[in-house]
Amino acid sequence: MRVISNKVLVDFAKAHRAAGTPLQAWRKLVESNAFANFAQLKAMMPATDRVGDFHVFDVGGNKYRVIAAIHFNRQMLFIRHVFTHAQYDQWRAKP
């Protein structure tokens, strides 16, 4: 599956240095697999949930959240947001 775009992960890691290694490991895992649907994705990455139209990945031992839109038919994952756990909670609390 192709991840669009790694720049979002790199930029987040500049502000949160400890995030770089787990985010890149997550990206490599996603890119080295093809997922036909959410069930296959969830089987490989159990800490993944669907929230509305987005998929939410817990990364780095639940310290970071990657919010993505996935097009399984095109094998493309579009990163929409990367948050710390606290930032994600604030984002989710917005109406």
Sequence and secondary structure as in RCSB ss.txt:
>XXXX:A:sequence
MRVISNKVLVDFAKAHRAAGTPLQAWRKLVESNAFANFAQLKAMMPATDRVGDFHVFDVGGNKYRVIAAIHFNRQ
MLFIRHVFTHAQYDQWRAKP
>XXXX:A:secstr
 EEE HHHHHHHHHHSGGGHHHHHHHHHHHHT   SSHHHHHHH TTEEEETTEEEEEETTTTEEEEEEEETTTT
EEEEEEEEEHHHHHHHHH  
